[in-house]
Amino acid sequence: MDQQRREEILNFLNNWGQETMVKTVGIVFTDVSDDSLSATMPVLPRVHQPFGVLHGGASCVLAETLGSCLSNIFIDQEKSYAVGSNINSNHLRSKRDGIVTGTARFIRKGNTTHVSEIEIRDEEGQLLNYTTMTNNVIAK
């Protein structure tokens, strides 16, 4: 993927939908390649659970956002759209503040089914969450 296409995709994703969950939790798309997509999310009180650590649901929001967007940017959007049908998220470590980075990669990119793995890591590269997601590609 050339640099111009990368910038077009990131610009589109970062400006797509202003009143969405993505904007609410502060997700920013940072990198895209031929088979992966990355984004950051700040760990602030708005994404904490009552014990003051990153809410598992917020990790799932980041993971599902990455998995869904990964599928949708690599299909013909004139003819199809991809929707999540399964998500399995493993919360491995807690985090109180800072920034987390998620990266989604295809495990399988078929014509009608995409399976991706999403890793969420902290600033030191420690794995906080490991998620797998299945998307169905549906004709419009």
C-alpha positions in Angstrom: 0.0 0.0 0.0 1.5 3.4 -1.0 1.7 6.3 1.4 -1.1 8.3 -0.4 -3.6 5.4 0.0 -2.6 5.0 3.7 -3.2 8.7 4.4 -6.6 8.6 2.5 -7.8 5.6 4.6 -6.6 7.1 7.9 -8.1 10.5 7.1 -11.4 8.8 6.2 -11.5 6.7 9.4 -10.5 9.6 11.7 -13.3 11.8 10.3 -16.0 9.2 9.9 -19.0 9.8 12.2 -18.7 12.6 14.8 -21.3 11.3 17.4 -20.1 7.8 17.7 -18.5 5.5 20.3 -15.2 5.9 18.5 -15.2 9.7 19.2 -16.6 9.2 22.7 -13.7 7.0 23.9 -11.1 9.0 21.9 -9.9 6.4 19.4 -7.5 7.7 16.8 -6.5 5.6 13.8 -2.7 5.7 13.4 -1.5 3.2 10.8 -2.8 0.9 8.1 -1.2 -1.7 5.9 -2.3 -4.3 3.4 -3.4 -6.6 6.3 -3.5 -4.6 9.5 -5.0 -1.5 11.1 -3.8 0.3 14.3 -5.3 2.9 16.6 -4.7 4.4 20.0 -7.1 5.1 22.9 -6.4 7.2 26.0 -7.0 5.6 29.3 -8.9 8.3 31.2 -11.7 8.1 33.8 -14.4 8.0 31.1 -13.1 4.5 30.1 -12.5 3.2 33.7 -14.6 0.7 35.6 -15.4 1.6 39.3 -12.1 0.3 40.5 -10.2 2.9 38.5 -8.8 0.7 35.8 -9.5 0.4 32.1 -13.0 -1.1 31.6 -13.1 -4.4 29.7 -15.9 -3.0 27.6 -13.7 -0.1 26.5 -11.0 -2.6 25.4 -13.8 -4.4 23.5 -14.9 -1.2 21.9 -11.3 -0.6 20.7 -10.9 -4.2 19.5 -14.3 -4.3 17.7 -13.7 -0.9 16.1 -10.4 -2.1 14.7 -11.7 -5.5 13.6 -14.8 -4.0 11.9 -12.9 -1.2 10.2 -10.2 -3.6 9.0 -12.8 -5.7 7.2 -14.7 -2.7 5.8 -11.7 -1.0 4.3 -10.7 -4.1 2.4 -14.0 -4.9 0.7 -15.8 -3.3 -2.2 -18.0 -0.9 -0.2 -20.2 -0.3 -3.3 -21.3 -3.9 -3.2 -20.9 -5.1 0.4 -20.5 -4.3 4.0 -19.0 -6.3 6.9 -20.7 -6.8 10.2 -19.4 -8.5 13.4 -20.9 -11.9 14.2 -18.5 -13.0 17.0 -16.0 -11.4 19.4 -13.9 -13.2 22.0 -11.9 -10.9 24.2 -9.3 -11.9 26.9 -8.4 -9.2 29.4 -4.8 -10.0 30.5 -3.6 -7.0 32.4 -5.1 -3.8 33.9 -4.2 -0.2 33.2 -5.0 3.0 35.0 -3.8 5.7 32.7 -1.8 6.5 29.6 -2.4 5.3 26.1 -3.2 1.9 24.7 -2.5 0.9 21.1 -4.6 -1.8 19.3 -3.6 -3.5 16.2 -5.9 -5.7 14.1 -4.6 -8.3 11.7 -6.4 -10.7 9.4 -6.2 -14.4 10.3 -8.5 -15.1 7.3 -9.7 -12.8 4.7 -12.3 -14.7 2.7 -15.0 -13.6 0.3 -17.8 -13.9 2.9 -16.0 -14.2 6.2 -13.1 -12.3 7.8 -11.5 -13.4 11.0 -9.1 -11.0 12.7 -6.9 -11.0 15.8 -6.6 -7.8 17.8 -3.8 -7.1 20.3 -4.0 -4.1 22.7 -0.7 -3.1 24.3 0.5 -0.4 26.6 3.3 2.1 26.0 5.9 -0.5 27.1 4.5 -3.1 24.6 2.9 -5.3 27.3 -0.1 -7.2 26.0 -3.2 -6.1 27.9 -5.9 -7.7 25.8 -6.1 -10.3 23.1 -9.3 -10.5 21.0 -10.5 -12.5 18.0 -13.3 -11.3 15.9 -15.4 -12.7 13.0 -17.1 -10.5 10.5 -19.6 -11.6 7.9 -19.3 -9.8 4.5 -22.9 -9.2 3.3 -24.0 -8.0 -0.1 -26.0 -4.8 -0.2 
